[in-house]
Every structure is written in structure tokens, then in C-alpha cells.
Amino acid sequence: MSSAPLTSTPPPLLPAKSKSPPPHHPLLSHLPHCTNLRSLAQLHAAAVKAGLAAHPAFVTRLLTLCTPPGAHPAHLAYARQVFDRVPHPADAVWYNTLLRGYARSPSSSAAAAVRVFVRMLEEGVAPDTYTFVSLLKACAAARAGEEGRQAHALAVKVGAAGHEYVRPTLINMYAECGDARAARAMFDRMDGDCVVSYNAMIAAAVRSSRPGEALVLFREMQAKGLEPTSVSVISVLSACALLGALELGRWIHDYVRKLGLDSLVKVSTALIDMYAKCGSLEDAISVFQGMESRDKQAWSVMIVAYANHGYGREAISLFEEMKKHGIKPDDITFLGVLYACSHSGLIC
């Protein structure tokens, strides 16, 4: 298998053999061990020689491996080429896997997702709720409002728009695409109470700089007996930060502890950001020091907090500590360090 050449283009499919290879072919067991595109291409070449490349089980696993959360564009491109080489893909799971990959990619392309969806319709494969959820998420990630509206229209036509998974995704898509009115209209037409829909609306209100509305929605959700999730509290903490509402932020912090969400890295990071922006660096430090584990964002937010409060040396010291922990800085980290230097008269 090591002799197979590296290529970003999948090998051509050989004519199907008279007997379909068994779903438990030995090559299938090697797929999970392919950690990069080179090894995946090598295994794919071996699968072509074995007549396994067009087998549903192999294609499904190959596509899944190429479309993890945050998939690299090269992996997505490879998955798409694999898919395009299947003469008449009739498995909805394949389409949904590709669409989910586009939805979860940081370099999401709504146009690419739409092309997959169009082929699905051309091949006569019926879209399901998972199809629309992934397609709408891809449109939201790419801020493709027009494509999102077209997907919404088709979801209405096939009776999928009111589904419990599709409806919140529609709200989020409109919010991400800057159409707050459409997002609110979707929310107001809800038949029942749904935490995910409330989360989408609260996040939309924060993104459009309407923190007061976000807090009203949060209280409304609590009044209806809906238990907030980490997504809910992160958005509400952002609303507190925008308003500079320190006491309300402290109350939400206590509430977060009761819910047991304070152990989540993203929630703690939101707390640090809220306290820093509301003027309480002490509380921000306390949360940071109490974290059992920290990701890049947590370190960066704390560095920025020190910088904004005029503690340049502490920001730079924390930056050095971050590097010692093997955490690779990003743009936000460096901006925080530069800000600390400029406001403290230091030379970085």
C-alpha cells in the first residue's frame, strides 16, 4: 500500500465486478487509521485494485473520514471527487455526509453545497430533514442568504420547514445572513417551545447588537421552564458584556454553577470576557485560574483582558506561559500582546 502515489485526485473507478465485495472486506478496517490525505489516497488506490472503490460501505466510510468537523478544504475536495466518480449515487447518506462536511468547514462554500443538493434532486434522491439542516448550515456559514432562502422555499414545498431540527436551523441561517426580521418571523411562528430555537434567536440578537432583546428572550425561556444550554449562557454573557451589566453577569455566573456548566472551557472563556469587559479584571483572573483546562481562545481572551486593563507586563508574561504550555498563538493573541505593548510603553 505504501507504493501508491500521493495524489489529490482519486484514482479512476474500475468496472464493477460481477460480485460485490463483502461489506467486511479487510481494507475497510484500515480506513480509520488513515490520519492524512496521503494515506487515504493510498488506501483508496488499493481499494480500486480490489474492486471495492464503488462499494457502498467503502464510499460511506471514505466520505465520513474526509468530512470531520472543520475539515480541510483539500479533504473536502477529495471527498467531492470520490462522490462525483460514483455513476449514479442513490444513497441519501452520501449526499448528507458531503453537505454536513460543507456545513462544518471553516472555508464553507454555499455554492458547492448547493451543487451537491442539485445533483441529489437530479438523481431522484429524496432530501430528508438532515439534508436541509446541513444545507442551511452551509448557507449560514457562508453568509449566503439568497441560497438559504431558496433552500427554505424548497423545504416548505416538501413539508420539511416545520421539523424540529429544520426550524431552528432556518432561524440561525437568517440571523447569520443578517436578516433579523426573517429570523424573528420564523421564531414567532413556532408551534411549541424549543431551546435550540431560543438559542438561535438569543445569539442573533447579540450579533445584531441588541443585548436587551437577548436578555428578554433568555428570561422568557426560563419562565417557560426551558433549561438553558451552554450555547444559551455564552450568548447571554456576551449580552452582559455589551451592556456592561456586571451584577447581572455575576448572577448568571451563579446560575451557570447551579447548572454545572462552569466546567466547560467555552463557558469559562465567555465568563472571563464578560468580567473583563464589565470592568472586573479580578473576577476574570479568578475564573481563568480556576479552569482545569484551557484552549487557545481562553488564553487569548485573558491576554486581551490584561492588555485592555493596562497590565502590559502581565499580558506578556501570560503569553510566555501560554507558549510554554505548547499552545500556538493566533491573530487575537498577537493583537492582545501588541495592544499590551503599546499601552504600557514596552517593546515587544
N, C-alpha and C positions, 0 to 999 in steps of 0.2 A: 504493500500500500504506500510505502514511503517513496516509491519511484514515480508516483503520479505527479505530473507537473502542476505547479501553482497557477491557477487561472481565476480571474474574477468572472469568467463566463462559464456556466455549467456545461459539461460535456453533452453532445447530442444524444438523444434517446435512441437506442437501438430498437428495431422492430420487436413488438411484443412476442414472447414465446407462446407456444401453444398452451403450456400450463403456467398458470400464475404462480409465482414463488410463494411459499408459505409465509404467513404474517410473522412467524417466529424465526425468520432467517437469521443466521449468526451475525450478519452485518448490522442488523438493527440494534444489537446490543452494544455496538461500538459508537453509535451516534451520540449518546450522552457524553462521551469522553472527548468529543471534538470541541476544543476550547477556543479555536480561532478559525478564520476563514480558510486558511491553508489546509488544515487537517480535514475540514468539512469538504473541501473540494476534492481532496484525495480519496476520501471515503465515497464521495458521490461518483467519482470515476470508477471505483471498484464496483459500485452498485450497478452502474451501466453495463459493465462487462458481465455481471452476474444476472442481468436481465431483471433487476429489481427496481430500477430507477423510476418506473411508472407505477409501481405497486402502491395502492392507497395508503397502507401502513407506513411505508417508507416516506412517501411525499408528505404525509401529515406530520411525521416527526421532524423531517428536514425543515419544513416551513416553520414549525414551532421553535426549533433551535435558532433559526435566523431572525426571529421576531420577538426577542425578550423586551422587557421594559427598557426604554432608552436605547434601542437597537442602533448600531452604527449604520449610516447610510449605505455603506458597502454591503453589509449583511442584508439589508432590505432589498437592495438592488439584485443581489444574488437570489434571494427568495422569489422575487418577481420573475426573474429569468427562468428559474425552475418551474414556476407556475405556468408561465407562458408557453413552455415546451410540452405541457400536457395537452394533447389534441382537443379533448372536449371535457374539461373538468366539470364534474356533475355533483361534487361533494360540497355542500354549503359550508362545512367546517373549514375547507381550504380558503374559500373567499373570506370567511370571518377571521381566520388567522392572519391573513395578509392585511386586512383592514385594521385589525387590532394592532398590528405592528406599526402601521402608519399613524394610528391614533396615539401610540405611546412613544413615538420617536421625537426627540428634541428638534429634529430638522423635518418635521412633518410636512407632507405635500398633499394638500387637499385635491389637487388635480390628479395625482397618482391614485389616491383612494377612490376618486370618482371613476377613473378608468377601470379599476377593478370591479367596481359596483356595476358599471355599464356592461361589462363583459358577463357578469353574473346574470343580468337580465337577458342579454342576447342568447346565452346558453340555455335559457329557460329554467334557471335555478331560482326557486322562490326565496327572497330575502326573509329573514326572521328578525326577532327583536334584537338579537345580538349583532346582526348586520347593521341595523340602524344606529344602535348605540355606538359602535366603533366608527361608522361613517361620520356621524355627528361630532364625535370627539375629535376626529381628524380635522374636520372643518373648523372646530373651535380652536384647536392647537395652531392652525394655520391662519386664523382670523379670516376665514373665507365665508363671509356672511351670505353671499349670493348662492353659493353651492349648498350652504346649510339650509337656506330657505327652500331650495328645490328638493332637498332630501326630506324636509319637513312635509312638503306638499305630497310627496310620494308615500310617506309614512301614513299620512291622513287617508290617502286613497286606498291603501291596503289594510287599513284598520289597526296600524301599529302605534299611532301617535299617542294614544291614551294609556299605553302599557306602563306599568310601574317603574320600569327601567328606562324607557324611552323618554318619558315626560320630564324627569329631572335633567336628562342629557340635553333636551331641547332648551330648557331654561338656561343651562350653563352655556350652550352654544351661542344663544342670542346675547347673553351677558358678555361672553368673551369677545364677541364680534361688535360690541359697542351699542347694541340695540336694547337698551334697558326697558323701553316701552313694551317691546315684544316679549321680553323675558317676564315682565310683570304680568302681562296679559295671560301668558301660559300659566303662571303661578296662580292667578286669581281664578282660572278655570278648573283648578284641581277639584276632584270629587272628594278625595279623602286627605288625611293628614300624612305627610311623608317627610321624614327627617332629611333625606337626600335633597328633596326639592327646597326645603328651608335653607339647607346649607348652600345650595346654588344661589338662592336669592340674597342671602346674607353676604356671601362673597362678592356677588355682583354689586351690591350697594357699597361695599367698601372700595371696590375697584373704581367705581364711578364717583368716589369722594362724597358719599352720602352716609357717613358713620352713624348719624342719628337714626336713619331708617334701618340700618343693620341692627342696632340695639333694640329697636321696637320689634323687629322680626324675631330676635332672639328671645325676648320676653314673651312674645306671643307663642313661640314654640314651647317654652317652659309651661305656660299656662294651659296648653293643650296636653300636657303630660308626656311630651316627646323628649326623650333623653338626648342631650347634645352629644356629638361625637368630637373627636379631635379636630376634625375639619371645622365644626361649628365654633369651637373655642378659639382656634387660631384666627379665624376671621373676626370674631368679636374682640379679641385682644388687639388686632390691627385697628379696629374702630376706636377703641380706647386710646390707642397711640395717636390717632389722627385728632382726637378731641382733647388730648392732654388730660384725660379723666383718670387721675391716679387712684383715687379712692374706689372708683368703680372697678378699675383694673385689679386692685387688691382683693375686692370681693370676688371677682371672677377667679382669681388665683386660689382663694379658699375653696371655691366651688369645684375647681379643677382637681384639687386634692381629694375632695369627697368622692369625685367620680373615678379617681385612680388614674387620671390621665397625665399627672405631673411627671411620670417616669418616661414619657415619650419625648424623644430628642426634639422633634419639631415643635411640640407644645412648649417645652422649656425655652427653646430659642425664641418663640413668639413672646414669652414672658420677659425674657431679657430685653428684647427690642421695645416692648411696651413700657417697662420700667425706665429704660434709658431715655425714651422719647417723652415720658411724662416727668422727667426731672429727678428720678430717684436712682442714681448710679449705685448706691448702696444695695438696694434690693436687686438690681440687675446682677451685681457681683455675687450676691448670696445665692441666687438661682444658678449662676454659672458654676460656682464652686460646689454646689450640691449635686451637679449632674454626674451620674455614674459613667456615662459615655457621651462623647461629643463628636459631631461631624464637622465638616468644613464650614458649614453655614453657622453653626453655633460659635466656633472660634472667631469667624469673621465679624459676626454681629457684636460680639463682646469687644473686639478690637475697635470697631467703629464707635461703640458706646464710649470707650475710654477717650478716643480722639475727639468726639463731639463735646465731651465734658472738659476738655483741656488737659487731659492726663496723657501727654505725648509719650513720656518715658515708659509709663505702664503699658501703653498700647504696643510700643516696640518690644518691650520685654515679653509681652504675651505672644507677639508674633514669633519671636525666637523660640519660645516654649512650644508653640504650635508646630514649628519645623522639627523640633526635637522629637515630637510625637509622630513624626512621619506623615503629617497632614499637608498635602500640597495646596499652597495658597491659590486663590483665584483672583479675578479682577476686583471684586468687592474688598477682598483682604488688602490688596495693594493700595486701593483708593483710601482705605482706612488708615494705613500706615503713612501714606503721603500726606493725608489730612492732619495726622498727628504731628508729623514733622513740621509742616507749615505753620501750625498754630502754637508750636512750642519752641520755635526757633532752632530746631535740630536739623542736622544734615544727615539724610538717610544714605 
